[in-house]
Amino acid sequence: MYWFFVILSFLLAGIKTQKPNKYKKVSVIIPAYNEEETVAKVVNVVKKVSFVDEIIVVNDGSSDNTEMEALKAGAIVINHEVNKGKGEALQTGYREAECDIIAFIDADIYNLTSSKVESMIKPILDGGADITKTKFSRASGRVTELTAKPLLNFFFPEISFEQPLSGQFAARKEVLKKINFESDYGVDVGIVIDADVLGISIMEVDIGAIEHDMSPLSDLNLMANEVVRTIIGRANKYGRVTMIDDIGYYIRMSIVGLSLVILGLFTIFFVKFVPLAIGVIISIIGLLIAIFYIFKVIIKSIVMFKKTPGRNLLKSFVKIHFPMIISIIILLLMISTFLGAAHFDHGVLSIEPNSRNLIIYADDSPRDTISVRGPYTIDTAIENESGQIRMPSDAMMTLGVNINDTIKLGANTYKVNETRLGEPDILRLPIEVKKLLQVENGEVIQNSRLKDVFDGSLITHAYEYNNTTIKEKYFITSNEKQSSTYEIFLDNESIVNSYGTFKDNGTYDISVDGNYLTSFSYKNNLTKSFKFDGHDLEIVFRDTNSTSIKQFSSGNQGVFLNFNF
């Protein structure tokens, strides 16, 4: 039996028991100055909160019965012989408090309830925040809206509380030791700013409506002065004045330098009447200015970070530096474009930037669209595809062709196919085609030049409708001309709507299954009707206000339309 108890004792000793969480005690500090009418009511409400362990009223030099009323209500009273201000009263209270969590509540609130007090303290008890501040609806708030918020938005834009001057706070006592308490009405906003800069978690809690005496205008003037002094003082202490003033100037000068670099590069590559030397000089001057002031920005920014212990100023930092960052990004994109267009061949470095074309059709043609196209890089056709041209979809749109259409160049005809996956802007041409078009591998063709490259090419474009195929033939011309539209009706149903250039009084042939059917002489607003194998065919031509690079084949150039039923 003896050994049994010995073994049992060892087993019990080896079992690890989890200690219960240490209970966090709560003190409530009530600063009061001539509040004999309401201080007892506030104390009695706070006493109803079960987790409040200590209530301290700091009688800040009152000349009425504030002290007696607070004592009768059961609070601990600490007296200031003279009025020292709200901040001093709060600091006196929290230094004398013996609890882990300190709550500050004004003594002049008429409609304070225990639930309002609980909602203010509970997030800290639950570990959700280090500091809580209240927001509530009230009739006043003039200093907040007209003074505190504008200044905070200017110097500390990351602080976005609805009521930074709420007056009611709760906090862990340990974090309050890091806060610099102002002696006056600046204490509220000072706590908010210090908590933000030091990276202390602070939560805004809505406690509903608050009723208290509205301060006279003279008191509001004093309060506004103290709030302004506190915000400006903190802004200077934490480097925000430097960020707005000195760094702001350096950033503006940096943007000037970067803009000059961009202007110089632009004149070098795109403005012909400006001599090369002037463009180079502008770029060099801009680069020197930009480097000098960006260096100053970096030095001042480092100093500002050192003045901000919590480093919690990212939003403000990005906001003030944003214009310079955008200018740097624009310059880097511009330089990368030029470097991407650099070619080194036979000891010669050539930089030939090429841009995409923005295509906007604003006429009454059936091609209404907005797109950005090109540029296209020439490359050799894939092995065993000597009879094909692989063309990007944007290039097809510009030339008016589709997949499986054909292009006749010289004596040979080539089938149009789409480009391969991963090659969105590669134009693959057989060797014979490159020779005819006088282009080489690696050459970059802008979308606007595509019509010049394929000038004179004969295109056979196909339209499919049920079991019917309609093929139109047209030449690509580099000189755009006034165009017309035509619409084909088969048995009174519209099956094709196209556009292009017709020659006045030019003769155009129509065939069916490769056999000649009829011809017509083009005139404005012509309608051509005919029958074939029991089908009614009608072609309606209309004038437009647009131009086109498509010139339909006429006379001995080839058949304009061929129907395959």
C-alpha positions as CSV (number, residue, x, y, z in Angstrom):
1,M,0.0,0.0,0.0
2,Y,2.9,2.3,0.8
3,W,4.4,1.9,-2.7
4,F,1.0,2.5,-4.2
5,F,0.7,6.0,-2.7
6,V,4.4,6.8,-3.6
7,I,3.8,5.9,-7.3
8,L,0.5,7.8,-7.3
9,S,2.2,10.8,-5.9
10,F,4.8,10.7,-8.6
11,L,2.2,10.4,-11.3
12,L,0.1,13.3,-10.0
13,A,3.3,15.4,-9.7
14,G,4.1,14.7,-13.4
15,I,0.7,15.8,-14.7
16,K,1.0,19.4,-16.0
17,T,-1.9,21.5,-15.0
18,Q,-2.8,24.6,-17.0
19,K,-2.9,27.7,-14.8
20,P,-6.1,29.8,-15.2
21,N,-5.6,33.1,-17.0
22,K,-4.8,35.9,-14.6
23,Y,-7.8,38.0,-14.0
24,K,-7.5,41.5,-15.5
25,K,-8.6,44.1,-13.1
26,V,-10.3,47.3,-14.3
27,S,-10.0,50.8,-13.0
28,V,-12.3,53.6,-14.2
29,I,-10.9,57.2,-14.0
30,I,-13.5,60.0,-14.0
31,P,-12.0,63.5,-14.3
32,A,-14.3,66.1,-12.9
33,Y,-14.3,69.9,-12.7
34,N,-17.4,71.4,-11.1
35,E,-19.6,68.4,-11.9
36,E,-21.6,68.1,-8.7
37,E,-24.8,67.5,-10.6
38,T,-23.7,64.5,-12.6
39,V,-20.6,63.0,-11.0
40,A,-22.5,60.7,-8.6
41,K,-24.8,59.5,-11.4
42,V,-21.8,58.5,-13.5
43,V,-20.1,56.7,-10.5
44,N,-23.3,54.8,-9.7
45,V,-23.6,53.6,-13.3
46,V,-20.0,52.5,-13.4
47,K,-20.5,50.6,-10.1
48,K,-23.1,48.4,-11.9
49,V,-20.5,47.0,-14.2
50,S,-19.5,43.7,-12.7
51,F,-15.8,43.6,-13.9
52,V,-14.9,47.1,-12.6
53,D,-12.7,46.9,-9.6
54,E,-11.8,50.5,-8.9
55,I,-13.5,53.9,-9.5
56,I,-11.3,57.0,-9.1
57,V,-12.7,60.5,-9.4
58,V,-10.0,63.1,-10.0
59,N,-11.4,66.3,-8.6
60,D,-9.5,68.9,-10.8
61,G,-9.7,71.9,-8.5
62,S,-13.5,72.1,-8.4
63,S,-15.1,75.0,-6.4
64,D,-18.5,73.2,-5.9
65,N,-19.4,70.0,-4.1
66,T,-18.0,67.6,-6.7
67,E,-15.7,65.9,-4.1
68,M,-18.6,65.2,-1.6
69,E,-20.9,63.9,-4.3
70,A,-18.2,61.5,-5.6
71,L,-17.4,60.3,-2.1
72,K,-21.1,59.7,-1.2
73,A,-21.4,57.6,-4.4
74,G,-18.5,55.4,-3.2
75,A,-15.6,56.5,-5.4
76,I,-12.0,57.1,-4.5
77,V,-11.4,60.8,-4.8
78,I,-8.0,62.4,-5.6
79,N,-7.9,66.2,-5.4
80,H,-6.0,68.8,-7.4
81,E,-5.7,72.0,-5.4
82,V,-6.1,74.0,-8.5
83,N,-7.5,73.2,-11.9
84,K,-4.7,71.6,-14.0
85,G,-6.7,70.5,-17.1
86,K,-8.2,67.3,-18.3
87,G,-4.9,65.7,-19.4
88,E,-3.3,66.2,-16.0
89,A,-6.4,64.8,-14.3
90,L,-6.3,61.7,-16.5
91,Q,-2.6,61.2,-15.9
92,T,-3.0,61.6,-12.1
93,G,-5.8,59.0,-12.2
94,Y,-4.0,56.3,-14.2
95,R,-0.8,56.7,-12.2
96,E,-2.7,56.0,-8.9
97,A,-4.8,53.2,-10.4
98,E,-3.8,49.7,-9.4
99,C,-5.5,47.7,-12.1
100,D,-4.4,46.3,-15.5
101,I,-7.0,48.1,-17.6
102,I,-7.8,51.8,-17.3
103,A,-11.0,53.4,-18.6
104,F,-11.5,57.2,-18.8
105,I,-15.1,58.5,-18.6
106,D,-16.2,62.1,-18.5
107,A,-18.2,63.2,-15.4
108,D,-20.8,65.2,-17.2
109,I,-22.7,62.5,-19.2
110,Y,-26.4,62.5,-18.4
111,N,-27.4,59.3,-20.1
112,L,-24.5,57.0,-19.3
113,T,-25.5,53.3,-19.0
114,S,-23.6,50.3,-17.8
115,S,-23.9,48.8,-21.3
116,K,-22.0,51.8,-22.8
117,V,-19.2,51.3,-20.2
118,E,-19.1,47.5,-20.9
119,S,-18.9,47.9,-24.7
120,M,-16.0,50.3,-24.2
121,I,-13.9,48.0,-22.0
122,K,-14.9,44.5,-23.2
123,P,-12.7,44.5,-26.4
124,I,-9.6,45.0,-24.2
125,L,-10.7,42.3,-21.8
126,D,-11.2,39.9,-24.8
127,G,-7.7,40.8,-26.2
128,G,-9.1,42.4,-29.3
129,A,-7.3,45.8,-28.9
130,D,-4.8,47.6,-26.7
131,I,-6.9,50.8,-26.7
132,T,-10.5,51.5,-27.4
133,K,-12.0,54.9,-28.1
134,T,-15.7,55.6,-28.4
135,K,-17.8,57.2,-31.1
136,F,-21.3,58.4,-30.5
137,S,-24.0,60.7,-31.7
138,R,-24.3,64.1,-30.1
139,A,-25.4,67.6,-30.7
140,S,-21.9,69.2,-30.7
141,G,-18.6,68.0,-32.2
142,R,-17.7,71.4,-33.8
143,V,-14.0,71.2,-32.8
144,T,-13.8,67.7,-34.2
145,E,-15.2,68.5,-37.6
146,L,-13.7,72.0,-38.1
147,T,-10.3,71.5,-36.5
148,A,-9.2,68.0,-35.6
149,K,-10.3,66.1,-38.7
150,P,-8.8,68.5,-41.3
151,L,-5.5,68.6,-39.6
152,L,-5.3,64.9,-39.0
153,N,-6.2,64.3,-42.7
154,F,-3.4,66.6,-43.7
155,F,-0.6,65.3,-41.4
156,F,-1.8,61.8,-40.5
157,P,-4.1,60.6,-43.3
158,E,-3.9,57.0,-42.0
159,I,-6.0,58.0,-39.0
160,S,-9.6,57.9,-40.1
161,F,-11.7,57.7,-36.9
162,E,-15.1,59.2,-37.0
163,Q,-14.6,61.0,-33.6
164,P,-10.9,61.4,-32.8
165,L,-11.9,63.7,-29.8
166,S,-14.5,61.4,-28.3
167,G,-13.2,61.9,-24.7
168,Q,-14.0,58.3,-23.5
169,F,-11.1,55.9,-23.7
170,A,-10.0,52.5,-22.3
171,A,-6.5,51.0,-22.5
172,R,-4.1,48.5,-21.0
173,K,-2.0,50.3,-18.4
174,E,1.2,49.0,-19.9
175,V,0.6,50.8,-23.2
176,L,-0.4,54.0,-21.5
177,K,3.2,54.2,-20.2
178,K,4.3,54.7,-23.8
179,I,1.8,57.6,-24.4
180,N,2.7,61.2,-23.8
181,F,-0.2,62.7,-21.9
182,E,-1.1,66.3,-22.8
183,S,-2.2,68.4,-19.8
184,D,-5.2,69.9,-21.5
185,Y,-7.9,69.1,-24.1
186,G,-5.2,67.9,-26.5
187,V,-4.9,64.7,-24.5
188,D,-7.6,62.8,-26.6
189,V,-6.1,63.4,-30.0
190,G,-2.5,63.0,-28.5
191,I,-3.4,59.5,-27.4
192,V,-4.8,58.7,-30.8
193,I,-1.8,60.0,-32.7
194,D,0.8,58.3,-30.3
195,A,-1.0,55.0,-30.6
196,D,-1.1,55.2,-34.4
197,V,2.6,56.1,-34.7
198,L,3.7,53.5,-32.1
199,G,1.7,50.8,-33.8
200,I,-0.5,50.2,-30.8
201,S,-3.8,48.6,-31.8
202,I,-6.7,51.0,-31.3
203,M,-10.4,50.3,-31.9
204,E,-13.3,52.7,-32.3
205,V,-16.4,51.5,-30.4
206,D,-19.9,52.8,-31.0
207,I,-21.7,53.4,-27.7
208,G,-24.8,55.1,-29.1
209,A,-26.1,58.6,-28.1
210,I,-24.4,60.8,-25.5
211,E,-26.0,63.7,-23.7
212,H,-23.9,66.3,-21.9
213,D,-23.7,70.1,-21.5
214,M,-22.6,71.9,-24.7
215,S,-19.5,74.0,-24.1
216,P,-19.7,77.8,-24.6
217,L,-18.0,79.3,-27.5
218,S,-15.1,80.6,-25.4
219,D,-14.4,77.1,-24.1
220,L,-14.5,75.8,-27.7
221,N,-12.0,78.4,-28.7
222,L,-9.6,77.2,-26.0
223,M,-10.2,73.5,-26.8
224,A,-9.6,74.2,-30.5
225,N,-6.3,75.9,-29.7
226,E,-5.1,73.1,-27.6
227,V,-6.1,70.4,-30.2
228,V,-4.3,72.4,-32.9
229,R,-1.2,72.7,-30.8
230,T,-1.2,69.0,-30.0
231,I,-1.6,67.9,-33.6
232,I,1.0,70.3,-34.9
233,G,3.4,69.3,-32.1
234,R,3.0,65.6,-32.9
235,A,3.4,66.3,-36.7
236,N,6.7,68.1,-36.0
237,K,7.8,65.4,-33.5
238,Y,7.1,62.5,-35.9
239,G,8.5,64.1,-39.1
240,R,5.2,64.8,-40.8
241,V,5.9,68.5,-41.2
242,T,9.2,67.6,-42.9
243,M,7.3,65.1,-45.1
244,I,4.8,67.7,-46.2
245,D,7.2,70.7,-46.4
246,D,10.8,69.6,-47.2
247,I,10.1,66.2,-48.8
248,G,7.2,67.7,-50.7
249,Y,9.5,70.3,-52.3
250,Y,12.1,67.7,-53.1
251,I,9.5,65.4,-54.6
252,R,8.2,68.2,-56.8
253,M,11.7,68.9,-58.0
254,S,12.3,65.2,-58.6
255,I,9.2,65.1,-60.8
256,V,10.5,68.2,-62.7
257,G,13.8,66.3,-63.4
258,L,12.0,63.1,-64.4
259,S,9.7,65.1,-66.7
260,L,12.7,66.7,-68.4
261,V,14.2,63.3,-69.0
262,I,11.0,62.1,-70.6
263,L,10.7,65.2,-72.6
264,G,14.3,64.9,-73.9
265,L,13.8,61.2,-74.9
266,F,10.5,62.1,-76.6
267,T,12.1,64.8,-78.7
268,I,15.0,62.5,-79.6
269,F,12.8,59.8,-81.0
270,F,9.6,61.5,-82.1
271,V,10.1,65.2,-82.8
272,K,12.0,65.7,-86.0
273,F,12.4,69.4,-86.0
274,V,14.2,69.5,-82.7
275,P,17.9,68.8,-83.1
276,L,19.3,65.7,-81.5
277,A,21.8,67.7,-79.4
278,I,18.9,69.7,-77.7
279,G,17.1,66.5,-76.8
280,V,20.2,65.0,-75.3
281,I,21.0,68.1,-73.3
282,I,17.4,68.2,-71.9
283,S,17.6,64.6,-70.9
284,I,21.0,65.0,-69.2
285,I,19.9,68.1,-67.2
286,G,16.7,66.4,-66.2
287,L,18.6,63.3,-65.1
288,L,21.0,65.3,-62.9
289,I,18.1,67.2,-61.3
290,A,16.1,63.9,-60.7
291,I,19.1,62.1,-59.2
292,F,20.0,65.0,-56.9
293,Y,16.5,65.5,-55.5
294,I,15.6,61.8,-55.3
295,F,18.7,61.3,-53.2
296,K,17.4,64.1,-50.9
297,V,14.0,62.5,-50.7
298,I,15.6,59.2,-49.7
299,I,17.7,60.9,-47.0
300,K,14.8,62.8,-45.6
301,S,12.5,59.8,-45.7
302,I,15.0,57.8,-43.7
303,V,15.2,60.5,-41.1
304,M,11.4,60.6,-41.0
305,F,11.2,56.9,-40.4
306,K,13.6,57.1,-37.5
307,K,11.3,59.7,-35.9
308,T,8.4,57.3,-36.1
309,P,9.0,54.5,-33.6
310,G,6.2,52.3,-34.7
311,R,6.9,52.8,-38.4
312,N,3.1,53.0,-38.9
313,L,3.0,55.7,-41.6
314,L,2.8,53.7,-44.8
315,K,-0.4,55.3,-46.0
316,S,0.9,58.8,-45.5
317,F,4.3,57.9,-47.0
318,V,2.7,56.5,-50.2
319,K,0.3,59.4,-50.5
320,I,3.0,62.0,-50.4
321,H,5.4,60.0,-52.6
322,F,2.8,58.8,-55.1
323,P,3.3,61.5,-57.8
324,M,7.1,60.8,-57.9
325,I,6.5,57.0,-58.0
326,I,4.2,57.4,-61.0
327,S,6.8,59.6,-62.8
328,I,9.5,57.0,-62.2
329,I,7.2,54.2,-63.5
330,I,6.5,56.2,-66.7
331,L,10.2,56.8,-67.3
332,L,11.1,53.2,-66.7
333,L,8.3,52.0,-69.1
334,M,9.6,54.5,-71.7
335,I,13.2,53.3,-71.3
336,S,12.2,49.7,-71.5
337,T,10.3,50.4,-74.7
338,F,13.4,51.9,-76.2
339,L,15.7,49.1,-75.0
340,G,13.3,46.6,-76.4
341,A,13.6,48.2,-79.8
342,A,17.4,48.2,-79.8
343,H,19.3,46.2,-82.4
344,F,23.0,45.7,-82.6
345,D,24.3,44.7,-86.1
346,H,27.8,44.9,-87.6
347,G,29.0,47.3,-84.9
348,V,26.0,49.6,-85.2
349,L,23.5,50.1,-82.3
350,S,20.1,51.1,-83.7
351,I,17.1,52.0,-81.5
352,E,13.9,52.1,-83.5
353,P,10.9,52.2,-81.2
354,N,7.6,51.1,-82.6
355,S,4.2,51.7,-81.2
356,R,0.8,50.0,-81.4
357,N,-2.0,51.7,-83.3
358,L,-5.3,52.8,-81.6
359,I,-8.0,52.1,-84.1
360,I,-11.3,54.0,-83.7
361,Y,-14.0,53.8,-86.4
362,A,-16.3,56.7,-86.1
363,D,-18.1,56.5,-89.4
364,D,-21.2,54.6,-90.6
365,S,-19.4,51.6,-91.9
366,P,-20.3,48.1,-90.5
367,R,-16.8,47.8,-88.8
368,D,-17.6,50.0,-85.8
369,T,-15.0,49.0,-83.2
370,I,-12.2,50.3,-81.0
371,S,-9.1,48.3,-80.7
372,V,-5.3,48.6,-80.2
373,R,-3.3,46.7,-82.8
374,G,0.3,45.8,-83.6
375,P,3.1,46.2,-84.1
376,Y,4.0,42.9,-85.8
377,T,7.4,41.2,-86.1
378,I,8.3,39.4,-89.3
379,D,9.5,35.8,-89.0
380,T,9.9,32.8,-91.3
381,A,7.1,30.4,-92.0
382,I,7.0,27.2,-90.1
383,E,8.6,24.2,-91.8
384,N,6.2,22.5,-94.4
385,E,4.0,25.6,-94.4
386,S,5.4,27.3,-97.5
387,G,1.9,27.8,-98.9
388,Q,0.6,29.5,-95.7
389,I,0.8,32.9,-94.1
390,R,0.3,32.9,-90.3
391,M,-1.2,36.3,-89.4
392,P,-2.3,37.7,-86.0
393,S,-6.0,38.4,-85.6
394,D,-5.4,42.1,-85.3
395,A,-3.6,42.1,-88.7
396,M,-6.5,40.1,-90.2
397,M,-9.0,42.8,-89.0
398,T,-6.9,45.5,-90.6
399,L,-6.6,43.7,-94.0
400,G,-10.3,42.5,-93.8
401,V,-9.4,38.8,-94.0
402,N,-10.4,35.7,-92.1
403,I,-8.8,32.3,-91.5
404,N,-8.7,30.2,-94.6
405,D,-8.9,33.2,-96.9
406,T,-6.3,33.4,-99.6
407,I,-3.7,36.1,-100.6
408,K,-2.3,36.1,-104.2
409,L,1.2,37.5,-104.3
410,G,2.9,37.4,-107.7
411,A,2.1,34.1,-109.3
412,N,1.4,32.2,-106.1
413,T,-1.6,32.0,-103.8
414,Y,-1.2,31.6,-100.0
415,K,-3.7,30.5,-97.4
416,V,-4.2,32.7,-94.4
417,N,-3.9,30.9,-91.0
418,E,-3.9,32.2,-87.4
419,T,-0.7,32.7,-85.5
420,R,0.6,30.1,-83.1
421,L,-0.1,30.1,-79.4
422,G,2.3,32.4,-77.6
423,E,3.0,34.4,-80.8
424,P,0.3,37.1,-80.7
425,D,2.2,39.6,-82.8
426,I,4.4,37.4,-85.0
427,L,3.7,37.6,-88.8
428,R,5.1,34.4,-90.3
429,L,5.8,34.6,-94.1
430,P,7.3,32.0,-96.5
431,I,10.7,33.0,-98.0
432,E,9.2,33.9,-101.4
433,V,6.6,36.2,-99.8
434,K,9.3,38.0,-97.8
435,K,11.2,38.6,-101.0
436,L,8.1,39.9,-102.8
437,L,7.1,42.2,-99.9
438,Q,10.8,43.2,-99.3
439,V,10.8,42.5,-95.6
440,E,13.2,40.6,-93.4
441,N,13.1,38.6,-90.2
442,G,13.0,40.7,-87.1
443,E,11.6,43.7,-89.0
444,V,8.8,45.4,-87.0
445,I,5.7,46.5,-88.9
446,Q,3.3,49.0,-87.4
447,N,-0.4,48.3,-88.0
448,S,-0.7,51.5,-90.1
449,R,2.1,50.2,-92.4
450,L,0.5,46.8,-93.0
451,K,-1.6,48.1,-96.0
452,D,1.6,49.4,-97.5
453,V,3.4,46.1,-97.1
454,F,0.5,44.1,-98.8
455,D,-0.3,46.8,-101.3
456,G,-1.6,45.2,-104.6
457,S,-2.2,41.8,-103.0
458,L,-5.3,40.0,-104.3
459,I,-7.5,38.7,-101.4
460,T,-10.2,36.1,-101.8
461,H,-12.5,36.4,-98.8
462,A,-15.2,33.8,-98.0
463,Y,-18.6,34.1,-96.4
464,E,-20.4,31.0,-95.2
465,Y,-24.2,30.8,-95.0
466,N,-25.8,27.3,-94.4
467,N,-24.7,25.3,-97.5
468,T,-23.8,28.4,-99.5
469,T,-20.3,29.9,-99.8
470,I,-19.8,33.4,-101.2
471,K,-16.3,34.5,-102.2
472,E,-15.5,38.1,-102.8
473,K,-12.2,39.3,-104.4
474,Y,-10.5,42.6,-103.7
475,F,-7.1,44.2,-103.9
476,I,-5.4,45.9,-101.0
477,T,-4.5,49.5,-101.7
478,S,-2.3,51.7,-99.7
479,N,-4.4,54.8,-100.6
480,E,-7.7,54.7,-98.9
481,K,-10.7,55.8,-101.1
482,Q,-14.4,56.5,-100.6
483,S,-16.1,53.2,-100.0
484,S,-19.6,51.8,-100.4
485,T,-21.4,48.9,-98.7
486,Y,-23.3,46.1,-100.4
487,E,-25.8,43.6,-98.9
488,I,-26.6,40.3,-100.4
489,F,-30.2,38.8,-100.1
490,L,-30.8,35.1,-100.8
491,D,-34.5,34.3,-101.2
492,N,-35.2,37.6,-99.4
493,E,-32.9,36.9,-96.5
494,S,-29.8,38.9,-95.8
495,I,-26.7,36.7,-95.8
496,V,-23.8,39.1,-96.4
497,N,-23.0,42.7,-95.5
498,S,-19.6,44.0,-96.6
499,Y,-17.9,47.2,-97.7
500,G,-15.2,48.3,-100.0
501,T,-14.3,50.6,-103.0
502,F,-16.0,50.4,-106.4
503,K,-15.1,52.2,-109.5
504,D,-17.9,54.4,-110.9
505,N,-19.2,52.7,-114.1
506,G,-16.7,49.9,-113.5
507,T,-17.8,46.4,-114.7
508,Y,-18.1,43.7,-112.1
509,D,-18.6,40.0,-112.8
510,I,-20.6,37.5,-110.8
511,S,-20.3,33.7,-111.1
512,V,-21.9,30.6,-109.7
513,D,-19.8,27.5,-109.0
514,G,-17.0,29.1,-111.1
515,N,-19.2,29.7,-114.1
516,Y,-20.0,33.2,-115.3
517,L,-23.5,34.3,-114.4
518,T,-23.8,38.0,-115.0
519,S,-22.1,41.4,-114.9
520,F,-23.2,44.9,-113.8
521,S,-21.9,48.4,-114.1
522,Y,-21.6,50.0,-110.7
523,K,-23.6,53.1,-109.9
524,N,-24.6,54.9,-106.7
525,N,-27.4,53.1,-104.8
526,L,-27.6,50.4,-107.4
527,T,-29.8,47.3,-106.8
528,K,-29.0,44.2,-108.8
529,S,-31.4,41.3,-108.9
530,F,-31.2,37.9,-110.7
531,K,-32.3,34.2,-110.4
532,F,-30.3,31.0,-110.4
533,D,-31.5,27.4,-110.0
534,G,-34.7,28.5,-108.3
535,H,-33.0,31.0,-106.0
536,D,-33.7,34.8,-105.9
537,L,-30.5,36.8,-105.5
538,E,-30.4,40.5,-104.8
539,I,-27.4,42.8,-104.2
540,V,-28.1,46.3,-102.8
541,F,-25.3,48.9,-103.0
542,R,-25.3,52.0,-100.7
543,D,-23.0,55.0,-100.4
544,T,-21.1,55.6,-97.1
545,N,-19.1,58.4,-95.5
546,S,-16.2,56.0,-94.8
547,T,-13.0,55.0,-96.6
548,S,-11.5,51.6,-97.2
549,I,-8.3,49.9,-98.4
550,K,-10.4,47.2,-100.1
551,Q,-10.7,47.8,-103.9
552,F,-13.0,45.1,-105.4
553,S,-11.7,43.4,-108.5
554,S,-13.4,44.5,-111.8
555,G,-13.2,43.8,-115.5
556,N,-10.2,41.5,-116.4
557,Q,-8.9,41.7,-112.8
558,G,-11.1,38.7,-111.8
559,V,-14.6,37.8,-110.6
560,F,-16.0,40.1,-108.0
561,L,-18.4,37.6,-106.4
562,N,-18.6,33.8,-106.8
563,F,-21.5,31.8,-105.3
564,N,-21.1,28.1,-104.4
565,F,-24.5,26.5,-103.6
